[in-house]
Structure formats: structure tokens, C-alpha cells
Amino acid sequence: MVTPNAQEVFIQGVTHSGRTFRPSDWAERLAGVMRPFHPQAAQGQGAHLGYSPWVVPTVVNGVKCVVVNRALRDYDERAWDFVMGFARDSELVVTEACLLPDPPAG
């Protein structure tokens, strides 16, 4: 369950029973499907090659994840429901968290 104040949720590629979710590219597929949900959706050549800034695939501690920003819900609640429904139906672990920037090199 996601609290109303969460700014980001992490959908982890691990089921509630502890199994790794398959296929291995699930995070990229989910993020790719959500590409049209973008505040300034790009048009033209190559527009299909990016991700929404609100649904981003990543790896955290060796686990594939999709970081979903609450701004997606404000933009299109049906899109939010689709992503959260995917996580629920796939029995994936969902965690409220905050994605921190990488520390500066040096």
C-alpha cells in the first residue's frame, strides 16, 4: 500500500515470496510502456526511445526496480493505477523511498 504522501515508490523485481521476477527485462518493458506519460512528451524521430521521468528503471543493490514518482498520479491517475496494478498483480514488493542523487566524484 502506498501512503498519500509518498513522492516515490520502488517496485522491486522480487515477489513477496522472495523469487526474482521474470522476464529479466521487465523493468525496461514497464518503463517503456509508460513513455507517453511525460510532461512534455517528445514528438518526432527517436521519441519512442526514452522513458517517462516519472517511471524509471534502475538497479538497487543488485535488484531491478522501477522508480515511480507520484507526479504520474497527478498527471494521469489511470497510468498510476496501471503501474501499481501491475506490481500488485505480479506480487512484487513495493517500497516507499526517495531516490538520492549519486555523490559527487572526487
PDB file as gemmi writes it, atoms N, CA and C in Angstrom:
CRYST1    1.000    1.000    1.000  90.00  90.00  90.00 P 1                      
ATOM      1  N   MET A   1       0.853  -1.185   0.000  1.00  0.00           N  
ATOM      2  CA  MET A   1       0.000   0.000   0.000  1.00  0.00           C  
ATOM      3  C   MET A   1       0.893   1.240   0.000  1.00  0.00           C  
ATOM      4  N   VAL A   2       0.499   2.223  -0.748  1.00  0.00           N  
ATOM      5  CA  VAL A   2       1.257   3.462  -0.858  1.00  0.00           C  
ATOM      6  C   VAL A   2       0.502   4.548  -0.107  1.00  0.00           C  
ATOM      7  N   THR A   3       1.203   5.245   0.776  1.00  0.00           N  
ATOM      8  CA  THR A   3       0.559   6.318   1.517  1.00  0.00           C  
ATOM      9  C   THR A   3       0.383   7.535   0.611  1.00  0.00           C  
ATOM     10  N   PRO A   4      -0.599   8.371   0.896  1.00  0.00           N  
ATOM     11  CA  PRO A   4      -0.851   9.533   0.043  1.00  0.00           C  
ATOM     12  C   PRO A   4       0.312  10.520  -0.034  1.00  0.00           C  
ATOM     13  N   ASN A   5       1.215  10.518   0.943  1.00  0.00           N  
ATOM     14  CA  ASN A   5       2.304  11.476   0.959  1.00  0.00           C  
ATOM     15  C   ASN A   5       3.579  10.980   0.296  1.00  0.00           C  
ATOM     16  N   ALA A   6       3.608   9.744  -0.144  1.00  0.00           N  
ATOM     17  CA  ALA A   6       4.823   9.206  -0.765  1.00  0.00           C  
ATOM     18  C   ALA A   6       5.109   9.942  -2.069  1.00  0.00           C  
ATOM     19  N   GLN A   7       6.352  10.366  -2.256  1.00  0.00           N  
ATOM     20  CA  GLN A   7       6.731  11.028  -3.510  1.00  0.00           C  
ATOM     21  C   GLN A   7       7.247  10.034  -4.534  1.00  0.00           C  
ATOM     22  N   GLU A   8       7.859   8.962  -4.075  1.00  0.00           N  
ATOM     23  CA  GLU A   8       8.353   7.927  -4.968  1.00  0.00           C  
ATOM     24  C   GLU A   8       8.106   6.565  -4.351  1.00  0.00           C  
ATOM     25  N   VAL A   9       7.815   5.609  -5.207  1.00  0.00           N  
ATOM     26  CA  VAL A   9       7.737   4.224  -4.776  1.00  0.00           C  
ATOM     27  C   VAL A   9       8.667   3.411  -5.661  1.00  0.00           C  
ATOM     28  N   PHE A  10       9.254   2.393  -5.073  1.00  0.00           N  
ATOM     29  CA  PHE A  10      10.131   1.486  -5.790  1.00  0.00           C  
ATOM     30  C   PHE A  10       9.392   0.168  -5.957  1.00  0.00           C  
ATOM     31  N   ILE A  11       9.179  -0.223  -7.193  1.00  0.00           N  
ATOM     32  CA  ILE A  11       8.650  -1.551  -7.479  1.00  0.00           C  
ATOM     33  C   ILE A  11       9.870  -2.427  -7.691  1.00  0.00           C  
ATOM     34  N   GLN A  12      10.056  -3.378  -6.798  1.00  0.00           N  
ATOM     35  CA  GLN A  12      11.238  -4.222  -6.846  1.00  0.00           C  
ATOM     36  C   GLN A  12      10.964  -5.482  -7.651  1.00  0.00           C  
ATOM     37  N   GLY A  13      11.974  -5.967  -8.336  1.00  0.00           N  
ATOM     38  CA  GLY A  13      11.861  -7.170  -9.148  1.00  0.00           C  
ATOM     39  C   GLY A  13      11.965  -8.434  -8.337  1.00  0.00           C  
ATOM     40  N   VAL A  14      11.330  -8.429  -7.175  1.00  0.00           N  
ATOM     41  CA  VAL A  14      11.300  -9.572  -6.274  1.00  0.00           C  
ATOM     42  C   VAL A  14       9.859  -9.740  -5.820  1.00  0.00           C  
ATOM     43  N   THR A  15       9.365 -10.975  -5.866  1.00  0.00           N  
ATOM     44  CA  THR A  15       8.000 -11.225  -5.416  1.00  0.00           C  
ATOM     45  C   THR A  15       7.951 -11.288  -3.894  1.00  0.00           C  
ATOM     46  N   HIS A  16       6.736 -11.239  -3.365  1.00  0.00           N  
ATOM     47  CA  HIS A  16       6.567 -11.319  -1.912  1.00  0.00           C  
ATOM     48  C   HIS A  16       7.103 -12.636  -1.360  1.00  0.00           C  
ATOM     49  N   SER A  17       7.165 -13.668  -2.192  1.00  0.00           N  
ATOM     50  CA  SER A  17       7.706 -14.957  -1.742  1.00  0.00           C  
ATOM     51  C   SER A  17       9.223 -15.031  -1.896  1.00  0.00           C  
ATOM     52  N   GLY A  18       9.854 -13.937  -2.403  1.00  0.00           N  
ATOM     53  CA  GLY A  18      11.307 -13.879  -2.483  1.00  0.00           C  
ATOM     54  C   GLY A  18      11.911 -14.316  -3.806  1.00  0.00           C  
ATOM     55  N   ARG A  19      11.073 -14.640  -4.782  1.00  0.00           N  
ATOM     56  CA  ARG A  19      11.595 -15.058  -6.086  1.00  0.00           C  
ATOM     57  C   ARG A  19      11.897 -13.854  -6.968  1.00  0.00           C  
ATOM     58  N   THR A  20      12.934 -13.989  -7.798  1.00  0.00           N  
ATOM     59  CA  THR A  20      13.273 -12.955  -8.775  1.00  0.00           C  
ATOM     60  C   THR A  20      12.202 -12.946  -9.853  1.00  0.00           C  
ATOM     61  N   PHE A  21      11.699 -11.767 -10.171  1.00  0.00           N  
ATOM     62  CA  PHE A  21      10.648 -11.632 -11.178  1.00  0.00           C  
ATOM     63  C   PHE A  21      11.236 -11.777 -12.569  1.00  0.00           C  
ATOM     64  N   ARG A  22      10.531 -12.455 -13.443  1.00  0.00           N  
ATOM     65  CA  ARG A  22      10.934 -12.662 -14.828  1.00  0.00           C  
ATOM     66  C   ARG A  22       9.861 -12.127 -15.749  1.00  0.00           C  
ATOM     67  N   PRO A  23      10.192 -11.693 -16.935  1.00  0.00           N  
ATOM     68  CA  PRO A  23      11.478 -11.790 -17.618  1.00  0.00           C  
ATOM     69  C   PRO A  23      12.476 -10.780 -17.067  1.00  0.00           C  
ATOM     70  N   SER A  24      13.723 -10.980 -17.409  1.00  0.00           N  
ATOM     71  CA  SER A  24      14.783 -10.153 -16.833  1.00  0.00           C  
ATOM     72  C   SER A  24      14.699  -8.686 -17.262  1.00  0.00           C  
ATOM     73  N   ASP A  25      14.012  -8.392 -18.358  1.00  0.00           N  
ATOM     74  CA  ASP A  25      13.891  -7.006 -18.817  1.00  0.00           C  
ATOM     75  C   ASP A  25      12.542  -6.372 -18.453  1.00  0.00           C  
ATOM     76  N   TRP A  26      11.881  -6.907 -17.432  1.00  0.00           N  
ATOM     77  CA  TRP A  26      10.554  -6.425 -17.057  1.00  0.00           C  
ATOM     78  C   TRP A  26      10.552  -4.927 -16.746  1.00  0.00           C  
ATOM     79  N   ALA A  27      11.600  -4.438 -16.066  1.00  0.00           N  
ATOM     80  CA  ALA A  27      11.632  -3.027 -15.656  1.00  0.00           C  
ATOM     81  C   ALA A  27      11.689  -2.108 -16.873  1.00  0.00           C  
ATOM     82  N   GLU A  28      12.512  -2.466 -17.842  1.00  0.00           N  
ATOM     83  CA  GLU A  28      12.620  -1.669 -19.064  1.00  0.00           C  
ATOM     84  C   GLU A  28      11.321  -1.715 -19.858  1.00  0.00           C  
ATOM     85  N   ARG A  29      10.679  -2.876 -19.892  1.00  0.00           N  
ATOM     86  CA  ARG A  29       9.400  -3.003 -20.605  1.00  0.00           C  
ATOM     87  C   ARG A  29       8.329  -2.132 -19.968  1.00  0.00           C  
ATOM     88  N   LEU A  30       8.216  -2.205 -18.640  1.00  0.00           N  
ATOM     89  CA  LEU A  30       7.210  -1.408 -17.941  1.00  0.00           C  
ATOM     90  C   LEU A  30       7.471   0.082 -18.142  1.00  0.00           C  
ATOM     91  N   ALA A  31       8.716   0.494 -17.991  1.00  0.00           N  
ATOM     92  CA  ALA A  31       9.053   1.907 -18.191  1.00  0.00           C  
ATOM     93  C   ALA A  31       8.797   2.325 -19.637  1.00  0.00           C  
ATOM     94  N   GLY A  32       9.077   1.450 -20.581  1.00  0.00           N  
ATOM     95  CA  GLY A  32       8.841   1.756 -21.986  1.00  0.00           C  
ATOM     96  C   GLY A  32       7.367   1.952 -22.303  1.00  0.00           C  
ATOM     97  N   VAL A  33       6.522   1.130 -21.707  1.00  0.00           N  
ATOM     98  CA  VAL A  33       5.077   1.264 -21.904  1.00  0.00           C  
ATOM     99  C   VAL A  33       4.590   2.606 -21.380  1.00  0.00           C  
ATOM    100  N   MET A  34       5.230   3.116 -20.343  1.00  0.00           N  
ATOM    101  CA  MET A  34       4.799   4.363 -19.725  1.00  0.00           C  
ATOM    102  C   MET A  34       5.431   5.595 -20.368  1.00  0.00           C  
ATOM    103  N   ARG A  35       6.203   5.432 -21.411  1.00  0.00           N  
ATOM    104  CA  ARG A  35       6.889   6.538 -22.094  1.00  0.00           C  
ATOM    105  C   ARG A  35       5.960   7.687 -22.487  1.00  0.00           C  
ATOM    106  N   PRO A  36       4.758   7.423 -22.983  1.00  0.00           N  
ATOM    107  CA  PRO A  36       3.896   8.549 -23.386  1.00  0.00           C  
ATOM    108  C   PRO A  36       3.482   9.459 -22.228  1.00  0.00           C  
ATOM    109  N   PHE A  37       3.606   8.994 -21.006  1.00  0.00           N  
ATOM    110  CA  PHE A  37       3.201   9.798 -19.859  1.00  0.00           C  
ATOM    111  C   PHE A  37       4.387  10.636 -19.419  1.00  0.00           C  
ATOM    112  N   HIS A  38       4.450  11.810 -20.005  1.00  0.00           N  
ATOM    113  CA  HIS A  38       5.602  12.696 -19.840  1.00  0.00           C  
ATOM    114  C   HIS A  38       5.084  14.124 -19.883  1.00  0.00           C  
ATOM    115  N   PRO A  39       5.587  14.997 -19.037  1.00  0.00           N  
ATOM    116  CA  PRO A  39       5.065  16.370 -19.017  1.00  0.00           C  
ATOM    117  C   PRO A  39       5.224  17.099 -20.344  1.00  0.00           C  
ATOM    118  N   GLN A  40       6.282  16.811 -21.061  1.00  0.00           N  
ATOM    119  CA  GLN A  40       6.487  17.373 -22.393  1.00  0.00           C  
ATOM    120  C   GLN A  40       6.844  16.215 -23.318  1.00  0.00           C  
ATOM    121  N   ALA A  41       5.878  15.371 -23.588  1.00  0.00           N  
ATOM    122  CA  ALA A  41       6.130  14.183 -24.406  1.00  0.00           C  
ATOM    123  C   ALA A  41       6.776  14.584 -25.721  1.00  0.00           C  
ATOM    124  N   ALA A  42       7.936  14.014 -25.961  1.00  0.00           N  
ATOM    125  CA  ALA A  42       8.692  14.318 -27.179  1.00  0.00           C  
ATOM    126  C   ALA A  42       7.974  13.766 -28.399  1.00  0.00           C  
ATOM    127  N   GLN A  43       8.055  14.468 -29.471  1.00  0.00           N  
ATOM    128  CA  GLN A  43       7.466  14.055 -30.732  1.00  0.00           C  
ATOM    129  C   GLN A  43       8.576  13.915 -31.762  1.00  0.00           C  
ATOM    130  N   GLY A  44       8.328  13.151 -32.775  1.00  0.00           N  
ATOM    131  CA  GLY A  44       9.285  13.064 -33.870  1.00  0.00           C  
ATOM    132  C   GLY A  44      10.212  11.871 -33.767  1.00  0.00           C  
ATOM    133  N   GLN A  45      11.257  11.904 -34.573  1.00  0.00           N  
ATOM    134  CA  GLN A  45      12.190  10.797 -34.681  1.00  0.00           C  
ATOM    135  C   GLN A  45      12.886  10.511 -33.353  1.00  0.00           C  
ATOM    136  N   GLY A  46      12.891   9.246 -32.947  1.00  0.00           N  
ATOM    137  CA  GLY A  46      13.555   8.828 -31.733  1.00  0.00           C  
ATOM    138  C   GLY A  46      12.766   9.043 -30.460  1.00  0.00           C  
ATOM    139  N   ALA A  47      11.544   9.591 -30.560  1.00  0.00           N  
ATOM    140  CA  ALA A  47      10.757   9.883 -29.363  1.00  0.00           C  
ATOM    141  C   ALA A  47      10.401   8.620 -28.584  1.00  0.00           C  
ATOM    142  N   HIS A  48      10.340   7.506 -29.259  1.00  0.00           N  
ATOM    143  CA  HIS A  48       9.963   6.247 -28.619  1.00  0.00           C  
ATOM    144  C   HIS A  48      11.115   5.596 -27.852  1.00  0.00           C  
ATOM    145  N   LEU A  49      12.285   6.189 -27.864  1.00  0.00           N  
ATOM    146  CA  LEU A  49      13.470   5.560 -27.285  1.00  0.00           C  
ATOM    147  C   LEU A  49      13.749   5.945 -25.841  1.00  0.00           C  
ATOM    148  N   GLY A  50      12.959   6.807 -25.249  1.00  0.00           N  
ATOM    149  CA  GLY A  50      13.227   7.249 -23.888  1.00  0.00           C  
ATOM    150  C   GLY A  50      12.224   6.690 -22.903  1.00  0.00           C  
ATOM    151  N   TYR A  51      12.301   7.203 -21.697  1.00  0.00           N  
ATOM    152  CA  TYR A  51      11.381   6.825 -20.630  1.00  0.00           C  
ATOM    153  C   TYR A  51      10.716   8.079 -20.094  1.00  0.00           C  
ATOM    154  N   SER A  52       9.594   7.885 -19.447  1.00  0.00           N  
ATOM    155  CA  SER A  52       8.963   8.972 -18.724  1.00  0.00           C  
ATOM    156  C   SER A  52       9.852   9.334 -17.539  1.00  0.00           C  
ATOM    157  N   PRO A  53       9.941  10.597 -17.178  1.00  0.00           N  
ATOM    158  CA  PRO A  53      10.728  10.946 -15.987  1.00  0.00           C  
ATOM    159  C   PRO A  53      10.065  10.452 -14.700  1.00  0.00           C  
ATOM    160  N   TRP A  54       8.833   9.971 -14.801  1.00  0.00           N  
ATOM    161  CA  TRP A  54       8.092   9.519 -13.633  1.00  0.00           C  
ATOM    162  C   TRP A  54       8.123   8.003 -13.446  1.00  0.00           C  
ATOM    163  N   VAL A  55       8.617   7.270 -14.435  1.00  0.00           N  
ATOM    164  CA  VAL A  55       8.669   5.801 -14.367  1.00  0.00           C  
ATOM    165  C   VAL A  55      10.025   5.387 -14.920  1.00  0.00           C  
ATOM    166  N   VAL A  56      10.972   5.151 -14.026  1.00  0.00           N  
ATOM    167  CA  VAL A  56      12.364   4.979 -14.432  1.00  0.00           C  
ATOM    168  C   VAL A  56      12.903   3.629 -13.962  1.00  0.00           C  
ATOM    169  N   PRO A  57      13.430   2.818 -14.888  1.00  0.00           N  
ATOM    170  CA  PRO A  57      14.054   1.568 -14.464  1.00  0.00           C  
ATOM    171  C   PRO A  57      15.426   1.841 -13.857  1.00  0.00           C  
ATOM    172  N   THR A  58      15.784   1.059 -12.866  1.00  0.00           N  
ATOM    173  CA  THR A  58      17.089   1.202 -12.212  1.00  0.00           C  
ATOM    174  C   THR A  58      17.438  -0.116 -11.538  1.00  0.00           C  
ATOM    175  N   VAL A  59      18.610  -0.175 -10.959  1.00  0.00           N  
ATOM    176  CA  VAL A  59      19.042  -1.327 -10.164  1.00  0.00           C  
ATOM    177  C   VAL A  59      19.463  -0.803  -8.799  1.00  0.00           C  
ATOM    178  N   VAL A  60      18.928  -1.414  -7.745  1.00  0.00           N  
ATOM    179  CA  VAL A  60      19.265  -1.032  -6.372  1.00  0.00           C  
ATOM    180  C   VAL A  60      19.760  -2.283  -5.653  1.00  0.00           C  
ATOM    181  N   ASN A  61      21.005  -2.232  -5.218  1.00  0.00           N  
ATOM    182  CA  ASN A  61      21.610  -3.376  -4.524  1.00  0.00           C  
ATOM    183  C   ASN A  61      21.458  -4.673  -5.308  1.00  0.00           C  
ATOM    184  N   GLY A  62      21.649  -4.586  -6.613  1.00  0.00           N  
ATOM    185  CA  GLY A  62      21.586  -5.766  -7.468  1.00  0.00           C  
ATOM    186  C   GLY A  62      20.193  -6.232  -7.839  1.00  0.00           C  
ATOM    187  N   VAL A  63      19.162  -5.490  -7.438  1.00  0.00           N  
ATOM    188  CA  VAL A  63      17.776  -5.854  -7.732  1.00  0.00           C  
ATOM    189  C   VAL A  63      17.199  -4.860  -8.726  1.00  0.00           C  
ATOM    190  N   LYS A  64      16.662  -5.381  -9.843  1.00  0.00           N  
ATOM    191  CA  LYS A  64      15.990  -4.493 -10.795  1.00  0.00           C  
ATOM    192  C   LYS A  64      14.774  -3.879 -10.125  1.00  0.00           C  
ATOM    193  N   CYS A  65      14.587  -2.590 -10.375  1.00  0.00           N  
ATOM    194  CA  CYS A  65      13.466  -1.847  -9.800  1.00  0.00           C  
ATOM    195  C   CYS A  65      12.933  -0.865 -10.834  1.00  0.00           C  
ATOM    196  N   VAL A  66      11.738  -0.397 -10.588  1.00  0.00           N  
ATOM    197  CA  VAL A  66      11.188   0.734 -11.316  1.00  0.00           C  
ATOM    198  C   VAL A  66      10.815   1.768 -10.266  1.00  0.00           C  
ATOM    199  N   VAL A  67      11.352   2.970 -10.423  1.00  0.00           N  
ATOM    200  CA  VAL A  67      11.038   4.069  -9.519  1.00  0.00           C  
ATOM    201  C   VAL A  67       9.872   4.836 -10.142  1.00  0.00           C  
ATOM    202  N   VAL A  68       8.786   4.946  -9.385  1.00  0.00           N  
ATOM    203  CA  VAL A  68       7.588   5.619  -9.875  1.00  0.00           C  
ATOM    204  C   VAL A  68       7.358   6.860  -9.009  1.00  0.00           C  
ATOM    205  N   ASN A  69       7.359   8.011  -9.651  1.00  0.00           N  
ATOM    206  CA  ASN A  69       7.150   9.276  -8.947  1.00  0.00           C  
ATOM    207  C   ASN A  69       5.651   9.562  -8.867  1.00  0.00           C  
ATOM    208  N   ARG A  70       5.231  10.085  -7.736  1.00  0.00           N  
ATOM    209  CA  ARG A  70       3.811  10.386  -7.520  1.00  0.00           C  
ATOM    210  C   ARG A  70       3.272  11.405  -8.530  1.00  0.00           C  
ATOM    211  N   ALA A  71       4.131  12.185  -9.129  1.00  0.00           N  
ATOM    212  CA  ALA A  71       3.682  13.143 -10.139  1.00  0.00           C  
ATOM    213  C   ALA A  71       2.929  12.443 -11.272  1.00  0.00           C  
ATOM    214  N   LEU A  72       3.234  11.171 -11.512  1.00  0.00           N  
ATOM    215  CA  LEU A  72       2.492  10.412 -12.522  1.00  0.00           C  
ATOM    216  C   LEU A  72       1.019  10.347 -12.151  1.00  0.00           C  
ATOM    217  N   ARG A  73       0.725  10.127 -10.884  1.00  0.00           N  
ATOM    218  CA  ARG A  73      -0.671  10.050 -10.442  1.00  0.00           C  
ATOM    219  C   ARG A  73      -1.383  11.378 -10.645  1.00  0.00           C  
ATOM    220  N   ASP A  74      -0.678  12.466 -10.354  1.00  0.00           N  
ATOM    221  CA  ASP A  74      -1.274  13.786 -10.554  1.00  0.00           C  
ATOM    222  C   ASP A  74      -1.511  14.069 -12.029  1.00  0.00           C  
ATOM    223  N   TYR A  75      -0.631  13.564 -12.885  1.00  0.00           N  
ATOM    224  CA  TYR A  75      -0.728  13.780 -14.334  1.00  0.00           C  
ATOM    225  C   TYR A  75      -1.829  12.919 -14.950  1.00  0.00           C  
ATOM    226  N   ASP A  76      -1.867  11.619 -14.570  1.00  0.00           N  
ATOM    227  CA  ASP A  76      -2.863  10.698 -15.124  1.00  0.00           C  
ATOM    228  C   ASP A  76      -3.065   9.552 -14.135  1.00  0.00           C  
ATOM    229  N   GLU A  77      -4.154   9.605 -13.408  1.00  0.00           N  
ATOM    230  CA  GLU A  77      -4.406   8.607 -12.368  1.00  0.00           C  
ATOM    231  C   GLU A  77      -4.548   7.200 -12.943  1.00  0.00           C  
ATOM    232  N   ARG A  78      -5.049   7.085 -14.163  1.00  0.00           N  
ATOM    233  CA  ARG A  78      -5.168   5.753 -14.784  1.00  0.00           C  
ATOM    234  C   ARG A  78      -3.796   5.143 -15.046  1.00  0.00           C  
ATOM    235  N   ALA A  79      -2.823   5.968 -15.415  1.00  0.00           N  
ATOM    236  CA  ALA A  79      -1.465   5.475 -15.633  1.00  0.00           C  
ATOM    237  C   ALA A  79      -0.870   4.985 -14.310  1.00  0.00           C  
ATOM    238  N   TRP A  80      -1.065   5.766 -13.245  1.00  0.00           N  
ATOM    239  CA  TRP A  80      -0.605   5.364 -11.916  1.00  0.00           C  
ATOM    240  C   TRP A  80      -1.242   4.021 -11.524  1.00  0.00           C  
ATOM    241  N   ASP A  81      -2.564   3.921 -11.716  1.00  0.00           N  
ATOM    242  CA  ASP A  81      -3.275   2.690 -11.365  1.00  0.00           C  
ATOM    243  C   ASP A  81      -2.763   1.502 -12.176  1.00  0.00           C  
ATOM    244  N   PHE A  82      -2.412   1.734 -13.433  1.00  0.00           N  
ATOM    245  CA  PHE A  82      -1.868   0.667 -14.273  1.00  0.00           C  
ATOM    246  C   PHE A  82      -0.549   0.142 -13.697  1.00  0.00           C  
ATOM    247  N   VAL A  83       0.351   1.051 -13.363  1.00  0.00           N  
ATOM    248  CA  VAL A  83       1.667   0.649 -12.842  1.00  0.00           C  
ATOM    249  C   VAL A  83       1.516  -0.038 -11.487  1.00  0.00           C  
ATOM    250  N   MET A  84       0.713   0.532 -10.590  1.00  0.00           N  
ATOM    251  CA  MET A  84       0.528  -0.069  -9.271  1.00  0.00           C  
ATOM    252  C   MET A  84      -0.222  -1.401  -9.385  1.00  0.00           C  
ATOM    253  N   GLY A  85      -1.149  -1.487 -10.333  1.00  0.00           N  
ATOM    254  CA  GLY A  85      -1.862  -2.747 -10.570  1.00  0.00           C  
ATOM    255  C   GLY A  85      -0.934  -3.830 -11.091  1.00  0.00           C  
ATOM    256  N   PHE A  86       0.009  -3.452 -11.948  1.00  0.00           N  
ATOM    257  CA  PHE A  86       1.000  -4.397 -12.441  1.00  0.00           C  
ATOM    258  C   PHE A  86       1.794  -4.965 -11.266  1.00  0.00           C  
ATOM    259  N   ALA A  87       2.236  -4.101 -10.374  1.00  0.00           N  
ATOM    260  CA  ALA A  87       3.010  -4.547  -9.211  1.00  0.00           C  
ATOM    261  C   ALA A  87       2.171  -5.473  -8.331  1.00  0.00           C  
ATOM    262  N   ARG A  88       0.939  -5.095  -8.071  1.00  0.00           N  
ATOM    263  CA  ARG A  88       0.048  -5.898  -7.227  1.00  0.00           C  
ATOM    264  C   ARG A  88      -0.228  -7.255  -7.866  1.00  0.00           C  
ATOM    265  N   ASP A  89      -0.616  -7.248  -9.142  1.00  0.00           N  
ATOM    266  CA  ASP A  89      -0.959  -8.494  -9.826  1.00  0.00           C  
ATOM    267  C   ASP A  89       0.236  -9.426  -9.971  1.00  0.00           C  
ATOM    268  N   SER A  90       1.435  -8.857 -10.060  1.00  0.00           N  
ATOM    269  CA  SER A  90       2.660  -9.645 -10.191  1.00  0.00           C  
ATOM    270  C   SER A  90       3.247 -10.019  -8.837  1.00  0.00           C  
ATOM    271  N   GLU A  91       2.579  -9.571  -7.759  1.00  0.00           N  
ATOM    272  CA  GLU A  91       3.009  -9.838  -6.391  1.00  0.00           C  
ATOM    273  C   GLU A  91       4.421  -9.333  -6.115  1.00  0.00           C  
ATOM    274  N   LEU A  92       4.732  -8.143  -6.660  1.00  0.00           N  
ATOM    275  CA  LEU A  92       6.053  -7.552  -6.471  1.00  0.00           C  
ATOM    276  C   LEU A  92       6.086  -6.704  -5.210  1.00  0.00           C  
ATOM    277  N   VAL A  93       7.248  -6.635  -4.609  1.00  0.00           N  
ATOM    278  CA  VAL A  93       7.448  -5.814  -3.417  1.00  0.00           C  
ATOM    279  C   VAL A  93       7.467  -4.349  -3.846  1.00  0.00           C  
ATOM    280  N   VAL A  94       6.678  -3.535  -3.166  1.00  0.00           N  
ATOM    281  CA  VAL A  94       6.618  -2.090  -3.419  1.00  0.00           C  
ATOM    282  C   VAL A  94       7.027  -1.382  -2.139  1.00  0.00           C  
ATOM    283  N   THR A  95       7.998  -0.478  -2.265  1.00  0.00           N  
ATOM    284  CA  THR A  95       8.541   0.221  -1.112  1.00  0.00           C  
ATOM    285  C   THR A  95       8.528   1.721  -1.349  1.00  0.00           C  
ATOM    286  N   GLU A  96       8.069   2.464  -0.367  1.00  0.00           N  
ATOM    287  CA  GLU A  96       8.162   3.915  -0.436  1.00  0.00           C  
ATOM    288  C   GLU A  96       9.590   4.306  -0.107  1.00  0.00           C  
ATOM    289  N   ALA A  97      10.159   5.169  -0.910  1.00  0.00           N  
ATOM    290  CA  ALA A  97      11.547   5.570  -0.698  1.00  0.00           C  
ATOM    291  C   ALA A  97      11.793   6.875  -1.427  1.00  0.00           C  
ATOM    292  N   CYS A  98      13.029   7.299  -1.394  1.00  0.00           N  
ATOM    293  CA  CYS A  98      13.444   8.503  -2.084  1.00  0.00           C  
ATOM    294  C   CYS A  98      14.718   8.187  -2.842  1.00  0.00           C  
ATOM    295  N   LEU A  99      14.715   8.428  -4.126  1.00  0.00           N  
ATOM    296  CA  LEU A  99      15.895   8.211  -4.948  1.00  0.00           C  
ATOM    297  C   LEU A  99      16.849   9.364  -4.723  1.00  0.00           C  
ATOM    298  N   LEU A 100      18.031   9.049  -4.233  1.00  0.00           N  
ATOM    299  CA  LEU A 100      19.033  10.083  -3.953  1.00  0.00           C  
ATOM    300  C   LEU A 100      20.013  10.204  -5.103  1.00  0.00           C  
ATOM    301  N   PRO A 101      20.495  11.393  -5.368  1.00  0.00           N  
ATOM    302  CA  PRO A 101      21.483  11.555  -6.444  1.00  0.00           C  
ATOM    303  C   PRO A 101      22.788  10.879  -6.053  1.00  0.00           C  
ATOM    304  N   ASP A 102      23.552  10.504  -7.063  1.00  0.00           N  
ATOM    305  CA  ASP A 102      24.876   9.936  -6.819  1.00  0.00           C  
ATOM    306  C   ASP A 102      25.763  10.993  -6.163  1.00  0.00           C  
ATOM    307  N   PRO A 103      26.649  10.556  -5.247  1.00  0.00           N  
ATOM    308  CA  PRO A 103      27.548  11.536  -4.632  1.00  0.00           C  
ATOM    309  C   PRO A 103      28.521  12.075  -5.663  1.00  0.00           C  
ATOM    310  N   PRO A 104      28.986  13.302  -5.479  1.00  0.00           N  
ATOM    311  CA  PRO A 104      29.922  13.888  -6.443  1.00  0.00           C  
ATOM    312  C   PRO A 104      31.221  13.085  -6.476  1.00  0.00           C  
ATOM    313  N   ALA A 105      31.778  12.960  -7.662  1.00  0.00           N  
ATOM    314  CA  ALA A 105      33.045  12.246  -7.810  1.00  0.00           C  
ATOM    315  C   ALA A 105      34.170  13.102  -7.228  1.00  0.00           C  
ATOM    316  N   GLY A 106      35.104  12.432  -6.652  1.00  0.00           N  
ATOM    317  CA  GLY A 106      36.223  13.232  -6.216  1.00  0.00           C  
ATOM    318  C   GLY A 106      36.820  12.725  -5.020  1.00  0.00           C  
TER     319      GLY A 106                                                      
END                                                                             
